[in-house]
Amino acid sequence: MKLPVVSGRDAVNAFRKAGYEFDEQHGSHIILRHANPPHRRLSVPNHKELAKGTLRTLIREAGLTVEEFAGML
């Protein structure tokens, strides 16, 4: 499946549906952590459009497939 074009805010909302919660923010990066162990953390840039490689890495680190992520948008 082709990666969707999403903003940082849209990606954060999708990851929240996957069990991630807002932890903190450093500049333009929103840090999310998973509610259940292992406590994985994601650093999502709050940009208008996320780079394809960045988005693919975030999806992989979250333990999701592109299809699962797209379904949460």
N, C-alpha and C positions, 0 to 999 in steps of 0.2 A: 504494500500500500504506500502511496505517496504521502510524504509529510505534509500536514496542513500548515498554512501560513497563519501564525498566531502572534498576538502581542504578549508581553510579559504578564500583564494582568489576566488575560484569558488563560494562560498556562497555569498561573497560580490558582485560579478558580477550578481548573480541571484537576490539579494535584490535590486540592482540598477534598474533592469528591473521592479521591483515592486514599484518604486517611491522613493527609499531611495537614499540619496546622502552622499558622504564622508564628515564628519564633522571634525574629528581630529584623531590622533593616539597617544596612550599611550603605549609605549613599543611594545609588540606583539599584542595588541588589537586595532582593527580598529573600530572607533565609526562612526556609520551611523545615520542620522536623516531623517525623512520623510519630504518631501517638503510641504505637506499640513497638517493643524491641524487635530487632535491633534498631537503635535510634539513628536512622539515616537522616542526613541533612541535605537539602537541596538549596543551591544559591541561584535564584532566578533573576536575570537582569530585567528591570522594569523598562523595557524599550517598546517602541511602537510595533516593531517586528523583530522576532527572534531569528538569529542566524540558524540555518538548517542544521549545521553541525552541533551547535549549542543545544538546540531543541532535542536532537537525537540522543545526545549524551544525557540530558536531563531525564528523558523517558527511560533510557537504559538504567540509569542510577536509581530510578524510582521502582524498578522491577516490573515495568509495564511493557506491553507491545504497542506499536504505533496504532494498531486497530483499537486497543483498549483505551489509549489516550484520546484518540479521535472521538470515540463514543462518549467521553466525558465532557467534551466541549459544549 
